[in-house]
């Protein structure tokens, strides 16, 4: 059975807006990579000059991921005075400037990270790193793309929720269920991830897009098949050859 883990550190300092750091954890515990961040958050909470206080919250062993995220939102909304929900997935590696996303005061702000797109035989999709900045297309599809800037904040229509800061007002306006994964009924593959489904809901409520700070860089730990890495290397090499051939032909 899954459980909600509420660590004893953190807490709300009087007069400070509360930021709930939510970690949906498949591993049932908060990973070691978060210990430095947890210590930093506790220190900042006690600092009278710091404008926020922090409350770490881990939802452990709940599946699927949209269920875990919805539990995080419910727990967040149940805390009096909680102003910001900060999702950080348990396979992310928080940077030292993780709290810089709060300086913008935007309804939704994300850090920068990469995903890994695994080899998919059915879709003939090669394995490759994946930018988790998305733009909504005219046909309703979501398209991933590289960041508009690597040094300045930029806006896009949606992101992955692995390092996402959301203001309480957004969640209250969107309403339950906040997250939902859409599967193909014939074979069960994912059509729309739970995070982009959330951004579809937000768009329907008139809330446009998310601000991304590319200088707040989260690592993303993944277990990869060496063959996938090899396929990606060969694919990149062939792409490079074709590009050089086109340049010579021109």
C-alpha positions in Angstrom: 0.0 0.0 0.0 1.2 3.5 -0.8 1.8 6.1 1.7 2.2 9.9 2.1 5.5 10.8 3.9 5.6 14.1 5.7 9.2 14.7 7.0 9.6 16.6 10.3 11.9 19.3 8.9 10.7 22.4 7.1 7.5 24.1 8.2 6.0 27.5 8.1 7.5 30.5 9.6 5.0 33.1 10.7 4.1 35.7 8.0 5.9 33.8 5.2 4.1 32.2 2.1 4.4 28.4 2.3 6.0 26.5 -0.5 5.2 22.8 -0.5 7.9 20.7 -2.2 6.1 17.6 -3.5 8.1 14.5 -4.5 6.0 11.7 -6.1 8.3 8.8 -5.3 8.2 5.3 -6.9 10.9 4.3 -4.5 8.8 4.8 -1.4 11.4 7.1 0.2 13.0 10.5 -0.6 16.2 9.8 -2.6 19.7 10.8 -1.4 19.9 13.5 -4.1 17.4 15.6 -2.2 19.2 15.7 1.1 21.2 18.8 0.3 18.1 20.5 -1.0 16.1 19.5 2.1 18.8 21.0 4.4 18.9 24.2 2.3 15.1 24.5 2.4 15.0 24.1 6.2 17.8 26.7 6.6 15.9 29.2 4.4 12.7 28.6 6.3 14.3 29.7 9.5 16.0 32.7 7.9 13.9 35.8 8.7 15.2 37.6 5.7 14.1 34.9 3.3 10.6 35.6 1.8 9.4 31.9 1.8 9.2 28.9 4.1 9.2 25.3 2.9 7.4 22.1 3.7 8.7 18.9 2.1 6.1 16.3 1.1 6.7 12.9 -0.4 4.0 10.7 -1.8 5.5 7.2 -1.9 4.6 4.0 -3.9 1.4 5.3 -5.6 0.7 4.3 -9.2 0.1 5.5 -11.9 2.0 8.8 -11.8 -1.2 10.9 -12.3 -2.6 9.4 -9.1 0.5 10.3 -7.2 0.4 13.9 -8.5 -3.3 14.3 -7.7 -2.6 13.1 -4.1 0.1 15.7 -3.9 -2.3 18.4 -5.0 -4.9 17.3 -2.5 -2.4 17.3 0.4 -1.1 20.7 -0.7 -4.6 22.3 -0.8 -5.4 20.9 2.6 -2.5 22.9 4.2 -3.7 26.3 5.4 -1.7 29.1 3.8 0.1 26.9 1.3 0.8 29.3 -1.7 3.0 27.3 -4.0 3.3 23.6 -5.0 6.7 22.7 -6.3 6.8 19.3 -8.0 10.2 17.7 -8.2 10.2 14.0 -9.3 12.3 11.5 -7.4 14.6 10.9 -10.4 15.6 14.5 -10.7 18.8 16.0 -9.3 18.0 19.5 -7.9 20.5 22.3 -8.6 21.8 24.7 -5.9 19.6 27.5 -7.3 16.4 25.4 -7.2 14.5 28.1 -5.3 15.2 30.8 -8.0 11.9 29.8 -9.8 10.1 31.6 -7.0 11.5 35.0 -7.8 9.2 35.5 -10.8 5.9 35.3 -9.1 4.4 33.7 -12.2 1.4 31.3 -11.9 3.5 28.5 -13.4 7.3 28.3 -13.7 9.6 25.4 -14.6 13.3 24.7 -14.4 15.2 23.1 -17.3 15.7 19.4 -17.8 16.0 16.8 -20.5 14.0 13.6 -20.8 15.0 10.4 -22.6 12.8 9.1 -25.4 13.1 5.4 -25.5 13.2 3.3 -28.7 9.6 2.6 -29.8 9.2 -0.1 -32.4 5.5 0.6 -33.1 6.1 4.2 -33.9 9.5 3.7 -35.4 10.8 6.3 -33.0 14.5 6.2 -32.4 15.9 6.6 -28.9 17.1 10.2 -28.1 17.3 12.9 -25.5 14.1 14.8 -25.4 13.5 18.5 -24.7 10.6 18.9 -22.3 9.4 22.3 -23.6 6.3 21.8 -25.6 4.2 23.9 -28.0 0.6 23.3 -28.9 0.0 22.8 -32.6 -2.9 23.9 -34.7 -4.1 20.2 -35.0 -4.2 20.0 -31.2 -1.0 17.9 -30.9 1.9 18.7 -28.6 5.3 19.2 -30.2 8.6 19.1 -28.2 11.3 21.6 -29.2 14.6 23.1 -28.0 14.6 26.0 -25.6 14.1 29.5 -27.1 17.1 30.6 -25.0 19.7 28.8 -22.8 20.4 32.0 -20.8 17.1 33.9 -20.6 13.6 32.9 -19.4 11.2 32.0 -22.2 7.6 30.9 -22.5 6.1 27.8 -24.0 2.7 26.1 -23.9 3.6 23.2 -21.6 6.4 21.3 -19.9 7.0 18.1 -18.1 5.9 18.3 -14.4 9.2 16.9 -13.1 10.5 20.3 -11.9 7.4 22.5 -12.0 6.2 25.3 -9.7 2.5 26.0 -9.6 0.6 28.7 -7.7 -2.4 27.7 -5.6 -4.8 29.8 -7.7 -4.0 27.7 -10.8 -4.9 24.4 -9.1 -8.1 25.9 -7.6 -9.2 27.1 -11.0 -8.4 23.9 -12.9 -10.1 21.6 -10.3 -10.0 17.9 -9.8 -8.6 15.8 -11.4 -5.6 18.0 -12.1 -3.6 15.2 -13.8 -4.6 12.3 -16.0 -2.7 10.0 -18.4 -4.6 9.2 -21.6 -4.0 5.7 -22.9 -4.9 4.1 -26.3 -7.7 1.7 -25.6 -6.4 -0.9 -28.1 -2.9 -1.5 -26.9 -2.4 0.8 -23.8 0.3 3.1 -25.1 0.3 6.6 -23.8 -1.4 9.2 -26.0 -1.1 12.2 -23.7 1.0 12.3 -20.6 -0.5 13.5 -17.3 1.5 16.7 -17.3 0.4 17.9 -20.8 -3.1 16.9 -19.9 -2.8 19.3 -17.0 -1.7 22.1 -19.4 -4.6 21.3 -21.7 -6.9 21.8 -18.7 -5.2 25.1 -17.8 -5.5 26.3 -21.4 -9.2 25.5 -21.3 -9.5 27.7 -18.2 -7.8 30.6 -20.0 -4.4 30.3 -18.4 -1.7 30.4 -21.1 1.5 28.6 -20.9 4.5 28.4 -18.5 7.6 30.4 -17.9 10.9 28.4 -18.2 14.1 29.4 -16.6 16.9 27.6 -18.5 19.5 28.6 -15.9 17.8 26.4 -13.2 19.1 23.1 -14.5 17.8 19.9 -13.1 19.7 16.6 -13.7 17.5 13.6 -14.7 18.7 10.2 -13.7 17.6 7.4 -16.0 18.6 3.7 -16.4 19.3 3.2 -20.1 19.9 0.2 -22.3 23.4 0.5 -23.8 21.9 -0.6 -27.1 19.6 2.5 -27.0 22.7 4.7 -26.5 24.3 3.0 -29.4 21.2 3.5 -31.6 21.2 7.2 -30.8 24.9 7.5 -31.5 24.5 5.8 -34.9 21.5 7.9 -35.7 23.3 11.1 -34.9 26.3 10.1 -37.0 24.1 9.4 -40.0 22.3 12.7 -39.5 25.7 14.4 -39.5 26.7 12.7 -42.7 23.5 13.7 -44.5 23.9 17.3 -43.4 27.5 17.5 -44.7 26.4 15.9 -48.0 23.6 18.5 -48.4 26.1 21.3 -47.7 28.6 20.0 -50.3 25.7 19.6 -52.8 24.7 23.2 -52.2 
